[in-house]
Amino acid sequence: MYVKLDPHINVALDPEKGVIGEMDERIIADIGFLHSSIDELDRISMEIYNSLDPTTAPFESHPGREGLFRNMGKITNFIYGLIAGMLFMALVMAAAGGLI
């Protein structure tokens, strides 16, 4: 694999070795395998972007799971509120002298 620096004078860089040299015109890099990787990264980035909307569902989920993120957010907020409330009550009881 190489990076073509100047197409007019056929200068290329080998990023693995860090060598700059004259490129042979007969050698052509095959970057077809990158298209599948780019498509996979595009799909993952769209899923991350869509997760910001609570009415959507993840790509790999079963049909009918719309609103999954909203329900998960409600459960998470309930648990956080429960923990915060218990800590607050423990502090109130400790200040009142009722906690051993």
Order of alpha helices (4+ residues) and beta strands (2+ residues): beta-beta-beta-alpha-alpha
